[in-house]
Amino acid sequence: MQQRGVVLAQQSTPTVTADGVVLPPDYLLGGAIALAIAFVMWLMKRELANNDRRTGRIEERQDHQSADVERLEDSIADLRASLPREYVHRDDWVRVSANLEAKLDAVHRRLDGILKER
Protein backbone atom coordinates (compact mmCIF):
# COMPACT_ATOMS: atom_id res chain seq x y z
CA MET A 1 0.00 0.00 0.00
CA GLN A 2 1.11 3.46 -0.71
CA GLN A 3 -0.10 6.49 1.08
CA ARG A 4 1.05 10.00 0.18
CA GLY A 5 4.36 8.82 -1.28
CA VAL A 6 5.27 6.69 1.76
CA VAL A 7 5.51 2.94 1.46
CA LEU A 8 4.10 1.22 4.48
CA ALA A 9 6.13 -1.65 5.88
CA GLN A 10 4.68 -4.99 5.10
CA GLN A 11 4.83 -7.78 7.59
CA SER A 12 7.65 -10.20 6.70
CA THR A 13 6.95 -13.84 6.47
CA PRO A 14 9.43 -16.65 5.97
CA THR A 15 10.20 -17.26 2.32
CA VAL A 16 10.46 -20.79 0.95
CA THR A 17 12.82 -21.34 -1.98
CA ALA A 18 12.26 -23.79 -4.80
CA ASP A 19 14.53 -26.28 -3.02
CA GLY A 20 12.34 -26.16 0.06
CA VAL A 21 14.77 -24.05 2.12
CA VAL A 22 12.99 -21.71 4.48
CA LEU A 23 14.60 -18.26 4.59
CA PRO A 24 14.16 -16.25 7.77
CA PRO A 25 12.12 -13.05 7.77
CA ASP A 26 13.98 -9.79 7.14
CA TYR A 27 13.86 -8.73 10.79
CA LEU A 28 15.81 -11.86 11.80
CA LEU A 29 18.44 -11.11 9.18
CA GLY A 30 18.70 -7.52 10.41
CA GLY A 31 18.95 -8.74 14.00
CA ALA A 32 21.70 -11.18 13.07
CA ILE A 33 23.64 -8.41 11.31
CA ALA A 34 23.20 -6.12 14.32
CA LEU A 35 24.38 -8.91 16.61
CA ALA A 36 27.44 -9.51 14.40
CA ILE A 37 28.27 -5.79 14.38
CA ALA A 38 27.91 -5.64 18.18
CA PHE A 39 30.20 -8.66 18.54
CA VAL A 40 32.84 -7.10 16.28
CA MET A 41 32.62 -3.82 18.21
CA TRP A 42 33.04 -5.72 21.50
CA LEU A 43 36.14 -7.49 20.12
CA MET A 44 37.60 -4.19 18.92
CA LYS A 45 36.96 -2.52 22.29
CA ARG A 46 38.62 -5.43 24.07
CA GLU A 47 41.66 -5.28 21.76
CA LEU A 48 41.97 -1.53 22.25
CA ALA A 49 41.94 -2.02 26.02
CA ASN A 50 44.63 -4.72 25.71
CA ASN A 51 46.70 -2.43 23.51
CA ASP A 52 46.41 0.37 26.07
CA ARG A 53 47.64 -1.96 28.81
CA ARG A 54 50.53 -3.17 26.65
CA THR A 55 51.45 0.39 25.77
CA GLY A 56 51.47 1.31 29.46
CA ARG A 57 53.79 -1.58 30.27
CA ILE A 58 56.10 -0.67 27.39
CA GLU A 59 56.27 2.94 28.60
CA GLU A 60 57.12 1.74 32.14
CA ARG A 61 59.94 -0.42 30.76
CA GLN A 62 61.23 2.50 28.72
CA ASP A 63 61.28 4.67 31.85
CA HIS A 64 63.26 2.01 33.72
CA GLN A 65 65.64 1.61 30.81
CA SER A 66 66.11 5.37 30.58
CA ALA A 67 67.06 5.43 34.26
CA ASP A 68 69.50 2.55 33.69
CA VAL A 69 71.07 4.36 30.72
CA GLU A 70 71.50 7.53 32.77
CA ARG A 71 73.14 5.53 35.55
CA LEU A 72 75.53 3.91 33.05
CA GLU A 73 76.38 7.27 31.51
CA ASP A 74 77.20 8.65 34.97
CA SER A 75 79.35 5.61 35.69
CA ILE A 76 81.24 6.00 32.41
CA ALA A 77 81.77 9.71 33.10
CA ASP A 78 83.19 8.88 36.55
CA LEU A 79 85.47 6.24 35.01
CA ARG A 80 86.74 8.70 32.41
CA ALA A 81 87.50 11.21 35.14
CA SER A 82 89.35 8.66 37.30
CA LEU A 83 91.38 6.95 34.56
CA PRO A 84 94.10 9.62 34.21
CA ARG A 85 94.60 9.70 38.01
CA GLU A 86 94.72 5.95 38.57
CA TYR A 87 96.29 4.54 35.43
CA VAL A 88 99.33 5.36 33.29
CA HIS A 89 99.28 5.69 29.53
CA ARG A 90 101.33 3.11 27.70
CA ASP A 91 103.62 5.73 26.12
CA ASP A 92 104.29 7.31 29.52
CA TRP A 93 105.11 3.91 31.00
CA VAL A 94 107.52 3.08 28.17
CA ARG A 95 109.28 6.42 28.63
CA VAL A 96 109.57 6.04 32.43
CA SER A 97 110.74 2.43 32.24
CA ALA A 98 113.36 3.30 29.60
CA ASN A 99 114.63 6.11 31.82
CA LEU A 100 114.82 3.75 34.82
CA GLU A 101 116.65 1.11 32.79
CA ALA A 102 119.17 3.72 31.63
CA LYS A 103 119.82 4.78 35.23
CA LEU A 104 120.20 1.17 36.35
CA ASP A 105 122.68 0.56 33.51
CA ALA A 106 124.66 3.62 34.64
CA VAL A 107 124.74 2.32 38.23
CA HIS A 108 125.80 -1.11 36.96
CA ARG A 109 128.67 0.41 34.97
CA ARG A 110 129.86 2.39 37.99
CA LEU A 111 129.78 -0.67 40.17
CA ASP A 112 131.73 -2.63 37.54
CA GLY A 113 134.27 0.18 37.42
CA ILE A 114 134.64 0.22 41.18
CA LEU A 115 135.00 -3.57 41.36
CA LYS A 116 137.63 -3.59 38.60
CA GLU A 117 139.72 -1.01 40.41
CA ARG A 118 140.00 -3.20 43.44
GIDADA-V347704 format. One record per residue. RES is the residue in three letters. PSI is psi in whole degrees, 0 to 359 (none if undefined). D_CENTER is the distance of its C-alpha to the mean C-alpha in Angstrom with 2 decimals. Layout:
res=<RES:RES>
psi=<PSI:PSI>
d_center=<D_CENTER:D_CENTER>
This chain:
res=<MET:GLN:GLN:ARG:GLY:VAL:VAL:LEU:ALA:GLN:GLN:SER:THR:PRO:THR:VAL:THR:ALA:ASP:GLY:VAL:VAL:LEU:PRO:PRO:ASP:TYR:LEU:LEU:GLY:GLY:ALA:ILE:ALA:LEU:ALA:ILE:ALA:PHE:VAL:MET:TRP:LEU:MET:LYS:ARG:GLU:LEU:ALA:ASN:ASN:ASP:ARG:ARG:THR:GLY:ARG:ILE:GLU:GLU:ARG:GLN:ASP:HIS:GLN:SER:ALA:ASP:VAL:GLU:ARG:LEU:GLU:ASP:SER:ILE:ALA:ASP:LEU:ARG:ALA:SER:LEU:PRO:ARG:GLU:TYR:VAL:HIS:ARG:ASP:ASP:TRP:VAL:ARG:VAL:SER:ALA:ASN:LEU:GLU:ALA:LYS:LEU:ASP:ALA:VAL:HIS:ARG:ARG:LEU:ASP:GLY:ILE:LEU:LYS:GLU:ARG>
psi=<148:131:116:45:3:131:124:143:134:147:129:142:152:142:137:126:176:333:355:11:130:121:142:160:162:325:330:320:316:320:319:320:317:319:318:318:318:319:316:319:321:316:316:318:318:318:320:319:317:318:321:319:316:318:319:317:321:318:322:315:320:322:316:319:324:318:319:319:317:319:319:319:319:319:318:320:319:319:316:324:325:339:311:333:330:342:157:139:151:315:320:319:318:318:315:317:324:320:318:318:321:318:319:321:320:319:319:316:321:318:321:319:320:318:328:329:335:none>
d_center=<65.76:65.17:65.97:65.73:63.04:60.76:60.25:60.45:58.03:59.74:59.11:56.99:58.36:56.89:57.57:58.91:58.27:60.86:59.20:59.65:55.98:55.76:53.15:51.92:52.99:50.84:49.75:48.20:46.28:45.08:44.12:42.18:40.28:39.58:38.40:36.06:34.64:34.21:32.42:29.99:29.40:28.80:26.22:24.42:24.57:23.21:20.23:19.55:19.76:17.32:14.82:15.48:14.94:11.59:10.55:12.15:10.43:6.87:8.75:10.46:7.76:6.85:10.65:11.22:9.20:11.12:14.20:13.80:13.52:16.56:18.38:17.99:19.20:22.12:22.92:23.06:25.22:27.52:27.83:28.76:31.33:32.84:33.08:36.18:37.96:37.36:37.37:39.75:38.99:40.36:42.86:44.16:44.64:46.52:48.75:49.54:50.22:52.48:54.37:54.83:56.04:58.52:59.88:60.21:62.07:64.40:65.11:65.75:68.22:70.05:70.35:71.68:74.16:75.33:75.73:77.69:80.09:81.07>
